[in-house]
Amino acid sequence: MPESAVSEWVRVAAAAEIGPGEVLRVDIDDVPVAIWNVEGALYATDDTCTHEEASLSEGDLWGEIIECPLHGAQFDVRTGAVVSLPAIFPIATYPVKVEGDAVYVGWRDGAR
């Protein structure tokens, strides 16, 4: 979602909660969202694999690539792009900003 489409910034965590190479799963308006720390840069995506209903935050993160724990589909958490089958649809991404120690995700009603 482009930053211009953001209707509100939702505080989701303290920056210290998400160390490099880690992920934090949060719910925003009942939507599971994963916050990824890739070498100090934070990214937000849907937490649900587009191939099957599996939580991506339970998978393995290698650099910027997350592998779904169910069937091994892989996504680039920076862009949401599929990088390995069996998934064929990308995951949604959301803008992230850090102010002080607070992490915010750009959100809009009906974000999915």
C-alpha positions as CSV (number, residue, x, y, z in Angstrom):
1,M,0.0,0.0,0.0
2,P,1.5,3.4,-0.9
3,E,2.0,5.8,2.0
4,S,-0.5,8.1,0.3
5,A,-3.3,5.5,0.9
6,V,-2.7,5.4,4.7
7,S,-5.7,6.6,6.7
8,E,-4.0,6.1,10.0
9,W,-0.8,5.0,11.6
10,V,-1.3,2.2,14.1
11,R,1.3,1.8,16.9
12,V,2.2,-1.9,16.9
13,A,5.3,-2.3,19.1
14,A,8.4,-0.9,20.6
15,A,11.4,-1.0,18.2
16,A,13.4,-3.0,20.7
17,E,10.9,-5.8,20.5
18,I,12.0,-6.7,17.0
19,G,15.7,-7.4,16.7
20,P,17.5,-8.0,13.4
21,G,16.4,-11.2,11.7
22,E,13.3,-11.4,13.9
23,V,9.6,-11.0,13.3
24,L,6.7,-9.9,15.4
25,R,3.1,-10.9,14.6
26,V,0.4,-8.4,15.5
27,D,-3.3,-8.1,14.7
28,I,-4.7,-4.8,13.2
29,D,-8.5,-4.8,12.8
30,D,-8.4,-8.6,13.2
31,V,-5.9,-8.9,10.3
32,P,-2.7,-10.8,11.2
33,V,0.3,-8.7,10.2
34,A,4.0,-9.6,10.4
35,I,6.6,-7.0,11.2
36,W,10.0,-8.1,9.9
37,N,13.4,-6.7,10.8
38,V,15.8,-7.2,7.9
39,E,19.3,-5.9,8.9
40,G,17.7,-3.0,10.9
41,A,15.1,-2.1,8.4
42,L,11.4,-2.8,9.3
43,Y,8.8,-4.1,6.9
44,A,5.2,-5.1,7.4
45,T,3.3,-7.7,5.4
46,D,0.2,-9.9,5.8
47,D,1.1,-12.8,8.0
48,T,-1.0,-15.3,6.0
49,C,0.5,-17.2,3.1
50,T,-1.4,-16.7,-0.1
51,H,-1.0,-20.4,-1.0
52,E,-2.5,-21.9,2.1
53,E,-3.8,-20.5,5.4
54,A,-0.5,-20.6,7.3
55,S,1.2,-18.1,9.5
56,L,4.4,-16.8,7.7
57,S,5.8,-15.5,11.0
58,E,6.2,-19.2,12.0
59,G,8.4,-19.8,9.0
60,D,12.1,-19.3,8.4
61,L,13.5,-15.8,7.5
62,W,16.7,-15.7,5.5
63,G,17.7,-12.1,4.9
64,E,14.6,-10.6,3.2
65,I,13.1,-13.9,2.2
66,I,10.4,-15.7,4.3
67,E,9.6,-19.3,3.7
68,C,6.2,-20.5,4.6
69,P,6.3,-23.3,7.2
70,L,3.5,-25.3,5.5
71,H,4.6,-25.9,1.9
72,G,7.8,-23.8,1.5
73,A,6.5,-20.9,-0.6
74,Q,8.8,-18.0,-0.4
75,F,8.2,-14.2,-0.4
76,D,10.3,-11.1,-0.3
77,V,9.1,-9.3,2.8
78,R,10.3,-5.9,1.4
79,T,8.0,-6.1,-1.6
80,G,5.6,-9.0,-1.0
81,A,6.7,-10.6,-4.2
82,V,6.6,-14.4,-4.6
83,V,10.1,-15.8,-5.1
84,S,9.3,-19.5,-5.0
85,L,6.3,-21.7,-5.7
86,P,3.8,-23.1,-4.7
87,A,2.4,-19.6,-4.0
88,I,1.6,-17.5,-7.1
89,F,0.0,-14.4,-5.5
90,P,2.1,-11.9,-3.6
91,I,1.4,-10.9,0.0
92,A,0.2,-7.5,0.9
93,T,2.7,-5.0,2.3
94,Y,2.2,-2.0,4.5
95,P,4.3,1.1,5.2
96,V,6.3,1.2,8.4
97,K,7.7,4.1,10.3
98,V,9.6,4.5,13.6
99,E,9.1,7.5,15.8
100,G,11.3,7.5,18.9
101,D,11.0,3.8,20.1
102,A,7.5,3.2,18.7
103,V,6.9,1.2,15.5
104,Y,3.8,2.2,13.4
105,V,2.2,0.5,10.5
106,G,0.3,2.5,7.9
107,W,-3.3,1.3,7.8
108,R,-6.6,2.0,6.1
109,D,-10.0,0.5,6.6
110,G,-10.4,-2.6,4.6
111,A,-6.7,-2.9,4.1
112,R,-6.9,-6.4,2.6
